[in-house]
Amino acid sequence: MTAGTSPALRLVLASASPRRLALLEQAGLQPAALLPADIDETPQKAEKPRDYARRMAREKAREAERLLRETDAQANAYVLAADTVVSVGRRILPKAELVEEADACLRLLSGRTHRVYTAVCLISPRGGERDRIVETRVRFKNLAREDLAAYLASGEWRGKAGGYAIQGLAGSFVVKLVGSYTAVVGLPLYEAVNLLAGEGYPVRASWSAA
């Protein structure tokens, strides 16, 4: 780096999610690094789903930014984090790891409308922190026993909030969606891109070659 110049701006995604990475790439954004943050994701007592999603996104961004500063003295990075929460009323559904958890989630969601809250948090190279949260309402059809059995057998639910992935097989369960499809997948693109642009990141730099 020559005198009087600054290190190139970089985007760091505080996630190992292939879905969030694919969404960023869809918008022409290629993170320089993936830096998933290992944090305690236990909801606090009586914590509302919206507040929980926002807190998780903030904590992920802050932890990734801390790790970045420890390992890279010239980080000069925009750190982007997100968290998605599926809820029924005030009840926060788990990220299903066991088939019994996924089965319970899907039975609860069957034939009813639920809410998906996705929060996105950005920490700029100057240390500024901004966030947005998106609420989307999703209605599932009444799931037949055959639907449940086949979906559980697919394994697609594993690790997914609410026990399903809307961008996969479970997309066929959706009767109605009001809000942001990309937020349900895991990253609200409109909000993420606008946060980055507002903080000076060149979001359109690669578009001419797309």
Phi, psi and omega in degrees: 000128182274162181299139177085000178249161179249150176300151183299143177293139181230153176248127178243126178263120182275061183195152172254010184289121176295334179291316179293321178297316181297323179294317177299316180295328176300325180272010179080019182250124181244106179300143176285337181202154171251125185226076181297139182260129179268100181232165176283118183257023179285125177297145176282160182301127178064018180288131179286149181306317180298315181293323179295316179299316180296317180296318180296317179298317179296314182294323177296315180296316181294320179292318178296320179295322177296314179298322180296316179296327180288331187252348185217103184294338180244050186302305180044046188243150167268122182255120184244130179225156178212158175213139183241131182234130175257131184221152170238110189063230178267001183277125177269120179279147184283165166277102191298127175244338179247149182299327178295324178293315179297317179299316180295319179297312183294323177295324179291323182279340184303124174072014183221169178265134175234171180245141176241122177252123175237122178255143176233136182231137180234130171248123184275166178302335179275359178093359177291145182235128178225149178215162176219153175227140184239130176253128179233136177259131182233131176248128176266151171288170172290119184276123176284163178302325180293323176299310182299311183299315182292320181291319178296323179292335182290332182077001183295336183289341190298125178080005183262137176299129181077000177079023178207160176237113185294333182279359181246218183300325183291350174301334180284353177272344190278118177274320184208143176225126178238109182138224186248117177296317182295330177294322179292324176296324176149349180206113179289106188297317181303311182291318181297314181296320180290326174298314180297313180297321180295335179261009173094009178281136183283079187292338184256009187300326184264359187293327183293337180260001183290000000 
